[in-house]
Amino acid sequence: MTTHAPHGSGSAPETGGQELPVNRVRHVRSGELDGYAAISGGMVGSRKLWMGMVENPPASSTDNHHHGDSEAGVYVVSGHPVFVYHDGEREVRIEAGPGDFVYVPPFVPHREENPDPEEPVVVVIARTTQEPIKVSVPELYQLTGTEPREAR
C-alpha cells in the first residue's frame, strides 16, 4: 500500500469560517484542544463526531441531566468515576476505573460523580452531535421511550 502525507505540520487547521476538506486526516496535539474539544466541526471539520477530554475535580458531582438525542461514549483515563442512572426501580451506580468504557444512550438521565477526596477524574468523551447538549432534570427517572419528548 502506498500512502501520501499532506503538506504542512499535521496540526489542527484554523478554519477561518471555511469548510475544511473531508479527505484529509487531522492531527490534534494534546496542547491544541479548544476548551474540552479535540475532534469537532470547528477543530477538524467533523460533521457527526465530537470528542473531547474532561477533568472532574475531587469530591465533585454533576447535576442530573441527559444529552438529548446524542449518544455518548466515555473512556476513563484516570480516577474512579461513578455513573448514576435510574433503572425504573432504583438508582444504579456504575463504578468505573482507568481503561473502562461507559455508554450513555440518548435521553437517559444520569449524573457523574467523583467520590475520591484527592484524585481528579479524567475522561475522554465521544458523542454523536456537534452541539454540547446538556438538559438538566430535577431527578433521575427511567427512560421508557413512551414519554412525550418535552416531558423528558
Backbone as CSV, one residue per row, in Angstrom:
resi,resn,N_x,N_y,N_z,CA_x,CA_y,CA_z,C_x,C_y,C_z
1,MET,0.840,-1.162,0.000,0.000,0.000,0.000,0.894,1.237,0.000
2,THR,0.506,2.213,-0.768,1.235,3.470,-0.834,0.407,4.544,-0.149
3,THR,1.050,5.324,0.718,0.358,6.435,1.368,1.085,7.714,1.050
4,HIS,0.340,8.804,1.042,0.911,10.116,0.786,0.520,11.044,1.920
5,ALA,1.485,11.672,2.540,1.208,12.610,3.624,0.920,13.980,3.049
6,PRO,-0.097,14.691,3.591,-0.347,16.049,3.135,0.763,16.981,3.586
7,HIS,0.906,18.077,2.896,1.900,19.083,3.275,1.473,19.771,4.562
8,GLY,2.399,20.305,5.292,2.091,21.060,6.499,2.554,20.325,7.742
9,SER,2.271,20.937,8.881,2.779,20.433,10.154,1.992,19.248,10.694
10,GLY,0.782,19.025,10.189,-0.039,17.953,10.736,-0.882,18.407,11.906
11,SER,-0.760,19.644,12.317,-1.562,20.118,13.440,-2.955,20.494,12.953
12,ALA,-3.844,20.726,13.893,-5.214,21.078,13.560,-5.251,22.390,12.789
13,PRO,-5.993,22.445,11.698,-6.027,23.649,10.881,-6.913,24.716,11.479
14,GLU,-6.629,25.949,11.180,-7.517,27.045,11.521,-8.588,27.086,10.443
15,THR,-9.854,27.126,10.853,-10.921,27.063,9.864,-11.202,28.418,9.241
16,GLY,-11.040,29.487,9.980,-11.318,30.815,9.446,-12.715,30.925,8.866
17,GLY,-13.662,30.124,9.399,-15.025,30.165,8.917,-15.234,29.379,7.632
18,GLN,-14.180,28.774,7.094,-14.302,27.998,5.865,-14.496,26.525,6.191
19,GLU,-15.221,25.821,5.306,-15.385,24.381,5.480,-14.074,23.692,5.144
20,LEU,-13.678,22.745,5.990,-12.428,22.025,5.795,-12.611,20.885,4.806
21,PRO,-11.593,20.536,4.035,-11.707,19.379,3.138,-11.990,18.111,3.924
22,VAL,-12.806,17.224,3.372,-13.169,15.999,4.080,-12.218,14.850,3.780
23,ASN,-11.270,15.043,2.890,-10.376,13.950,2.503,-8.987,14.100,3.105
24,ARG,-8.911,14.628,4.320,-7.635,14.816,4.995,-7.699,14.254,6.407
25,VAL,-6.671,13.541,6.806,-6.549,13.096,8.188,-6.036,14.282,9.001
26,ARG,-6.624,14.505,10.144,-6.252,15.644,11.000,-5.557,15.136,12.258
27,HIS,-4.584,15.901,12.733,-3.852,15.569,13.956,-4.012,16.731,14.923
28,VAL,-4.603,16.472,16.066,-4.763,17.487,17.107,-3.872,17.079,18.262
29,ARG,-2.849,17.860,18.511,-1.904,17.559,19.591,-2.524,17.900,20.946
30,SER,-1.990,17.299,21.991,-2.575,17.422,23.326,-2.722,18.871,23.775
31,GLY,-1.851,19.748,23.391,-1.947,21.139,23.809,-2.805,22.002,22.915
32,GLU,-3.447,21.423,21.909,-4.199,22.202,20.929,-5.714,22.108,21.089
33,LEU,-6.200,21.512,22.174,-7.634,21.391,22.364,-8.282,22.765,22.449
34,ASP,-9.505,22.847,21.953,-10.303,24.068,22.027,-11.239,23.906,23.223
35,GLY,-10.793,24.332,24.389,-11.540,24.039,25.615,-11.418,22.559,25.889
36,TYR,-12.561,21.852,25.846,-12.564,20.400,26.020,-12.485,19.678,24.684
37,ALA,-12.804,20.372,23.585,-12.949,19.724,22.275,-11.616,19.422,21.619
38,ALA,-11.510,18.200,21.098,-10.350,17.797,20.308,-10.773,17.498,18.876
39,ILE,-11.844,16.724,18.728,-12.396,16.398,17.424,-13.773,17.042,17.357
40,SER,-13.926,18.032,16.490,-15.208,18.728,16.352,-15.255,19.366,14.968
41,GLY,-16.404,19.895,14.623,-16.535,20.588,13.350,-15.573,21.755,13.248
42,GLY,-15.452,22.524,14.308,-14.573,23.676,14.296,-13.092,23.341,14.296
43,MET,-12.751,22.234,14.940,-11.333,21.867,15.038,-10.829,21.145,13.796
44,VAL,-11.591,20.181,13.310,-11.088,19.336,12.230,-12.058,19.187,11.065
45,GLY,-13.254,19.770,11.177,-14.234,19.656,10.106,-15.142,18.443,10.215
46,SER,-15.160,17.751,11.364,-16.044,16.592,11.507,-17.498,17.051,11.447
47,ARG,-18.336,16.170,10.965,-19.746,16.526,10.804,-20.652,15.842,11.811
48,LYS,-20.321,14.620,12.209,-21.186,13.856,13.111,-20.512,13.479,14.420
49,LEU,-19.213,13.553,14.486,-18.475,13.092,15.660,-17.900,14.276,16.428
50,TRP,-18.025,14.211,17.748,-17.365,15.155,18.651,-16.620,14.327,19.671
51,MET,-15.375,14.713,19.969,-14.595,14.067,21.030,-13.875,15.138,21.826
52,GLY,-13.743,14.881,23.098,-13.033,15.815,23.946,-12.608,15.156,25.243
53,MET,-11.872,15.902,26.028,-11.383,15.408,27.313,-11.924,16.308,28.416
54,VAL,-12.368,15.681,29.502,-12.941,16.413,30.623,-12.270,15.940,31.907
55,GLU,-11.995,16.887,32.792,-11.471,16.557,34.116,-12.493,16.975,35.153
56,ASN,-12.876,16.020,36.010,-13.780,16.317,37.123,-12.961,16.356,38.402
57,PRO,-13.059,17.444,39.156,-12.240,17.590,40.363,-12.621,16.587,41.451
58,PRO,-11.750,16.413,42.426,-12.053,15.522,43.544,-13.346,15.928,44.250
59,ALA,-14.042,14.937,44.793,-15.258,15.148,45.585,-16.277,16.026,44.861
60,SER,-16.534,15.724,43.587,-17.476,16.527,42.816,-18.579,15.659,42.222
61,SER,-19.644,16.314,41.788,-20.765,15.634,41.162,-21.434,16.594,40.185
62,THR,-21.894,16.067,39.054,-22.680,16.888,38.142,-24.121,16.901,38.626
63,ASP,-24.931,17.741,38.022,-26.356,17.670,38.285,-26.943,16.493,37.503
64,ASN,-28.199,16.162,37.766,-28.893,15.148,36.980,-29.187,15.771,35.615
65,HIS,-28.887,15.032,34.538,-29.048,15.593,33.201,-29.105,14.483,32.160
66,HIS,-29.459,14.874,30.932,-29.326,13.978,29.783,-28.769,14.804,28.625
67,HIS,-28.419,14.128,27.552,-27.778,14.794,26.418,-28.641,14.764,25.166
68,GLY,-29.964,14.895,25.341,-30.860,14.930,24.194,-30.709,13.694,23.336
69,ASP,-30.745,13.878,22.019,-30.665,12.721,21.125,-29.237,12.294,20.815
70,SER,-28.277,12.788,21.571,-26.878,12.416,21.367,-26.524,11.159,22.155
71,GLU,-25.849,10.223,21.497,-25.239,9.100,22.199,-23.894,9.583,22.726
72,ALA,-23.451,9.010,23.832,-22.144,9.371,24.380,-21.383,8.111,24.766
73,GLY,-20.112,8.099,24.429,-19.204,7.057,24.859,-18.136,7.697,25.719
74,VAL,-17.827,7.088,26.844,-16.861,7.654,27.788,-15.750,6.631,28.007
75,TYR,-14.507,7.088,27.901,-13.341,6.263,28.213,-12.663,6.875,29.427
76,VAL,-12.458,6.082,30.469,-11.841,6.581,31.696,-10.324,6.510,31.558
77,VAL,-9.678,7.667,31.582,-8.219,7.756,31.505,-7.619,7.549,32.888
78,SER,-8.156,8.263,33.881,-7.646,8.133,35.247,-8.747,8.464,36.242
79,GLY,-8.573,8.003,37.469,-9.559,8.218,38.508,-10.600,7.118,38.509
80,HIS,-11.607,7.296,39.366,-12.646,6.280,39.547,-14.025,6.930,39.565
81,PRO,-14.528,7.327,38.390,-15.840,7.970,38.341,-16.962,6.974,38.629
82,VAL,-18.090,7.526,39.071,-19.295,6.738,39.283,-20.377,7.362,38.397
83,PHE,-21.024,6.521,37.579,-22.108,6.957,36.709,-23.408,6.444,37.323
84,VAL,-24.360,7.358,37.547,-25.590,7.023,38.253,-26.781,7.271,37.329
85,TYR,-27.684,6.275,37.239,-28.920,6.431,36.476,-30.014,5.654,37.197
86,HIS,-31.259,5.734,36.708,-32.389,5.037,37.341,-32.895,3.957,36.403
87,ASP,-33.050,2.724,36.912,-33.495,1.612,36.068,-35.003,1.365,36.155
88,GLY,-35.730,2.264,36.813,-37.173,2.109,36.963,-37.572,1.636,38.344
89,GLU,-36.638,1.019,39.055,-36.901,0.566,40.419,-36.000,1.251,41.439
90,ARG,-34.763,1.553,40.999,-33.808,2.144,41.945,-32.696,2.849,41.166
91,GLU,-31.920,3.641,41.890,-30.718,4.216,41.289,-29.666,3.131,41.139
92,VAL,-29.012,3.129,39.998,-27.935,2.179,39.724,-26.639,2.975,39.666
93,ARG,-25.613,2.455,40.329,-24.307,3.125,40.372,-23.288,2.238,39.661
94,ILE,-22.716,2.766,38.596,-21.674,2.050,37.861,-20.338,2.650,38.263
95,GLU,-19.521,1.872,38.945,-18.199,2.332,39.370,-17.195,1.940,38.297
96,ALA,-16.526,2.924,37.741,-15.591,2.690,36.642,-14.172,3.042,37.077
97,GLY,-13.219,2.571,36.305,-11.820,2.857,36.589,-11.033,3.007,35.298
98,PRO,-9.754,3.314,35.402,-8.918,3.526,34.222,-9.009,2.356,33.238
99,GLY,-9.215,2.700,31.979,-9.326,1.704,30.925,-10.750,1.257,30.650
100,ASP,-11.705,1.626,31.500,-13.099,1.241,31.298,-13.781,2.171,30.297
101,PHE,-14.821,1.638,29.650,-15.680,2.399,28.747,-17.095,2.391,29.312
102,VAL,-17.834,3.487,29.114,-19.224,3.582,29.540,-20.016,4.167,28.373
103,TYR,-21.178,3.580,28.070,-22.064,4.072,27.021,-23.287,4.701,27.657
104,VAL,-23.656,5.919,27.227,-24.852,6.602,27.711,-25.778,6.810,26.510
105,PRO,-26.938,6.132,26.497,-27.874,6.271,25.382,-28.527,7.655,25.347
106,PRO,-29.117,8.022,24.216,-29.819,9.303,24.123,-30.938,9.419,25.160
107,PHE,-31.128,10.618,25.678,-32.215,10.998,26.578,-32.199,10.298,27.939
108,VAL,-31.191,9.489,28.272,-31.179,8.789,29.559,-30.628,9.723,30.651
109,PRO,-31.462,10.075,31.637,-30.991,10.923,32.722,-29.926,10.196,33.553
110,HIS,-28.893,10.927,33.898,-27.785,10.352,34.657,-27.007,11.482,35.324
111,ARG,-26.025,11.104,36.119,-25.076,12.082,36.654,-23.744,11.365,36.810
112,GLU,-22.684,12.163,36.809,-21.347,11.637,37.029,-20.870,12.138,38.386
113,GLU,-20.229,11.249,39.127,-19.691,11.613,40.438,-18.224,11.232,40.505
114,ASN,-17.464,12.020,41.246,-16.095,11.659,41.597,-16.024,11.673,43.116
115,PRO,-16.195,10.503,43.744,-16.222,10.460,45.204,-14.856,10.579,45.874
116,ASP,-13.784,10.435,45.102,-12.444,10.473,45.709,-12.133,11.887,46.202
117,PRO,-11.719,12.025,47.466,-11.453,13.361,48.013,-10.144,13.990,47.530
118,GLU,-9.290,13.212,46.840,-7.987,13.749,46.438,-7.688,13.641,44.947
119,GLU,-8.182,12.605,44.279,-7.793,12.342,42.893,-8.845,12.850,41.899
120,PRO,-8.444,13.652,40.909,-9.398,14.047,39.864,-9.701,12.861,38.944
121,VAL,-10.782,12.967,38.218,-11.154,12.001,37.186,-10.894,12.644,35.835
122,VAL,-10.245,11.926,34.935,-10.046,12.398,33.563,-10.695,11.380,32.635
123,VAL,-11.596,11.863,31.767,-12.282,11.000,30.820,-12.202,11.598,29.418
124,VAL,-12.238,10.724,28.432,-12.377,11.136,27.032,-13.807,10.799,26.641
125,ILE,-14.497,11.782,26.051,-15.896,11.617,25.677,-16.026,11.706,24.163
126,ALA,-16.809,10.801,23.595,-17.190,10.875,22.190,-18.707,10.967,22.147
127,ARG,-19.228,11.848,21.300,-20.684,11.946,21.171,-21.068,12.117,19.705
128,THR,-22.338,11.931,19.441,-22.808,11.902,18.059,-23.440,13.204,17.605
129,THR,-23.213,14.282,18.327,-23.676,15.605,17.896,-22.548,16.597,18.092
130,GLN,-22.571,17.655,17.336,-21.597,18.721,17.483,-21.978,19.685,18.604
131,GLU,-23.263,19.762,18.925,-23.735,20.693,19.935,-23.521,20.116,21.329
132,PRO,-23.117,20.948,22.278,-22.933,20.474,23.655,-24.273,20.406,24.387
133,ILE,-25.096,19.423,24.045,-26.431,19.303,24.624,-26.320,18.796,26.063
134,LYS,-26.899,19.558,26.988,-26.995,19.120,28.384,-28.299,19.676,28.928
135,VAL,-29.249,18.779,29.176,-30.554,19.167,29.677,-30.645,18.734,31.135
136,SER,-30.667,19.699,32.049,-30.770,19.393,33.479,-32.184,18.922,33.801
137,VAL,-32.283,17.926,34.678,-33.575,17.415,35.136,-33.561,17.396,36.664
138,PRO,-34.744,17.559,37.297,-34.760,17.651,38.760,-34.427,16.345,39.469
139,GLU,-34.684,15.217,38.799,-34.393,13.926,39.424,-34.108,12.895,38.343
140,LEU,-33.504,11.798,38.752,-33.276,10.692,37.825,-34.571,9.901,37.684
141,TYR,-34.862,9.451,36.478,-36.041,8.637,36.228,-35.733,7.673,35.097
142,GLN,-36.503,6.604,35.022,-36.291,5.616,33.973,-36.819,6.160,32.657
143,LEU,-36.016,6.044,31.621,-36.457,6.406,30.290,-37.169,5.200,29.697
144,THR,-38.443,5.353,29.383,-39.211,4.228,28.843,-39.406,4.335,27.346
145,GLY,-39.221,5.516,26.780,-39.409,5.696,25.344,-40.842,6.026,25.001
146,THR,-41.735,6.075,26.013,-43.131,6.364,25.739,-43.512,7.783,26.152
147,GLU,-42.632,8.493,26.847,-42.938,9.842,27.274,-42.913,10.788,26.077
148,PRO,-43.766,11.811,26.099,-43.645,12.842,25.065,-42.268,13.487,25.163
149,ARG,-41.724,13.895,24.061,-40.372,14.453,24.012,-40.180,15.586,25.023
150,GLU,-41.157,16.482,25.144,-40.986,17.625,26.060,-41.050,17.210,27.523
151,ALA,-41.564,16.030,27.855,-41.634,15.603,29.253,-40.335,14.970,29.720
152,ARG,-39.455,14.686,28.828,-38.206,14.005,29.190,-37.277,14.931,29.895
